[in-house]
Every structure is written in structure tokens, then in C-alpha cells.
Amino acid sequence: MQTDPKVNAFSEKEMLGDMLSSQKFVTDGYNTFAGECATPIIKTEFINILTEEHQIQNEIFLEMQKRGWYQTEVADQNKISQAKLKFSAQN
């Protein structure tokens, strides 16, 4: 019995979305590992890996954005100013 390859195939949008979700999960893990690592050499290595994983995540994000599959809103200047005031007051 032969199955139609298109029936089980994911679209490029679905694949990139899955890749982006996976990268978010991976970076969360490495961030936790780096933050909780007691050995400086290993901590540095986790941070290096984390940086590489963030670069991969960003490449996927930019590709999705370029294709119109991940839209972002332009930040409202008033909201930016409010956030700056809020967080500067916490220091």
C-alpha cells in the first residue's frame, strides 16, 4: 500500500514554525543550564552554545518574517516611554 506523500507533508510555513518553537525551547534550556552552572568553564561553554542557538533562532525568525509568516507590530512610542519609566523606577 502506497501513501500519498502530500497527505503527511508539512508546509514550509509549518516546518519553519516548528523549527522556531523548537529553538525557543532549546534556548530556554541552555539559558537555565548557564544560569545554574557552578563550574565557570562549563558555564562559559553553555553561554557560547546559547549564543549560537539564539543566532539560529533569529535566522529562522527573519526567514519567516521575510515570507510574511511572522508579523510584528511597530512599537508605540508612548508605550516604549512608559516601559522605560517603569523599569528605571525599579532601580
Steps between C-alpha positions, in 0.01 A plus 500: 500500500644830392410827670482840344810694621299825500252366755758486779719785379535822694504833321814714514313738729416216741857368492653841568246562775590168659871579467447838666305343787774239542770768509308690766488183708872432447604855593287484815684184602849634434412823680399300807811281479728804472329679786521201733846376410756504781808434284628816324646319197181303439288812562699684232444212259125500568492875434689448171252231396211721609630780278521263203147373563369858519665570164324198348171610655544848356574364153180295507303799630638728227420242230142471624468877521642541148235260368223684685440209738600679822369851523608738772338824603686829503540602862299801610741772616282584803507135615879495462533813712266355765700178515827694537354701787361190667824306491729795576291565813571146620876564522 
